[in-house]
Amino acid sequence: MEDINVKASGLAFAIVSTILSLLCALSYWLFPNLVIGYFNYIVHGIDITPITTRSISLVNVLIGLVIVFISAYLIGALLAITYNYFNKGGR
């Protein structure tokens, strides 16, 4: 099997994660109650309503997107590095 390109894997994961984060912010802006309800189900019954905010600033969204992009790039790259390591038999 071939190795995974570390930079391409990191960039692909970063782009997809950033798009999903942007869609999440947009969804929360348009349908806050629906999104809060959705995440209440994901965290298995923990009510996140008291810790949510009803307003999201554009600056917060942009900073969040940068953080998501960088974090996801590192995760995607680490995934490729780990895969490549074990693909070669773990040296």
C-alpha positions as CSV (number, residue, x, y, z in Angstrom):
1,M,0.0,0.0,0.0
2,E,1.1,3.5,-0.6
3,D,1.8,6.2,2.0
4,I,-0.6,9.0,2.6
5,N,0.7,12.4,1.7
6,V,0.9,14.2,5.0
7,K,0.4,17.7,3.7
8,A,-2.6,16.7,1.5
9,S,-4.2,14.8,4.3
10,G,-3.8,17.7,6.7
11,L,-5.1,20.2,4.2
12,A,-8.1,18.0,3.2
13,F,-9.1,17.5,6.8
14,A,-8.6,21.2,7.6
15,I,-10.8,22.3,4.7
16,V,-13.6,19.9,5.4
17,S,-13.6,20.7,9.1
18,T,-13.6,24.4,8.4
19,I,-16.5,24.1,6.1
20,L,-18.4,22.1,8.7
21,S,-17.6,24.6,11.4
22,L,-18.9,27.4,9.1
23,L,-22.1,25.5,8.4
24,C,-22.5,25.0,12.1
25,A,-22.1,28.7,12.9
26,L,-24.5,29.6,10.1
27,S,-27.1,27.0,11.3
28,Y,-26.8,28.4,14.8
29,W,-27.4,31.9,13.5
30,L,-30.5,30.8,11.6
31,F,-31.9,28.2,13.9
32,P,-30.4,28.5,17.4
33,N,-33.1,26.4,19.2
34,L,-32.8,23.6,16.7
35,V,-29.0,23.5,16.9
36,I,-29.1,23.6,20.7
37,G,-31.5,20.7,20.7
38,Y,-29.3,18.8,18.3
39,F,-26.3,19.1,20.5
40,N,-28.3,18.3,23.6
41,Y,-28.9,14.9,22.0
42,I,-25.2,14.4,21.1
43,V,-24.0,15.0,24.6
44,H,-26.4,12.3,25.9
45,G,-29.0,14.3,27.8
46,I,-26.7,17.0,29.3
47,D,-28.6,20.2,28.9
48,I,-26.3,22.8,27.3
49,T,-29.0,25.4,27.1
50,P,-27.8,27.3,30.2
51,I,-24.2,27.7,28.8
52,T,-25.2,28.8,25.3
53,T,-25.2,32.4,24.0
54,R,-27.8,33.8,21.7
55,S,-25.5,36.0,19.8
56,I,-22.4,35.1,17.9
57,S,-20.1,37.8,16.7
58,L,-18.4,37.6,13.3
59,V,-15.0,38.0,15.0
60,N,-15.7,35.0,17.2
61,V,-16.7,32.9,14.1
62,L,-13.6,33.9,12.2
63,I,-11.3,33.2,15.1
64,G,-13.0,29.9,15.6
65,L,-12.6,29.0,11.9
66,V,-8.8,29.8,12.1
67,I,-8.5,27.6,15.2
68,V,-10.5,24.8,13.6
69,F,-8.4,25.0,10.4
70,I,-5.1,24.8,12.3
71,S,-6.2,22.1,14.7
72,A,-7.7,20.0,11.9
73,Y,-4.6,20.4,9.7
74,L,-2.5,19.1,12.6
75,I,-4.9,16.2,13.2
76,G,-5.0,15.2,9.5
77,A,-1.2,15.4,9.3
78,L,-0.8,13.3,12.4
79,L,-3.3,10.8,11.1
80,A,-1.2,10.4,7.9
81,I,2.0,10.2,9.8
82,T,0.6,7.5,12.1
83,Y,-0.9,5.6,9.2
84,N,2.4,5.7,7.2
85,Y,4.3,4.5,10.3
86,F,2.1,1.5,10.8
87,N,1.8,0.9,7.1
88,K,5.5,0.2,7.0
89,G,5.3,-2.3,9.8
90,G,5.9,0.0,12.8
91,R,9.7,-0.1,12.1
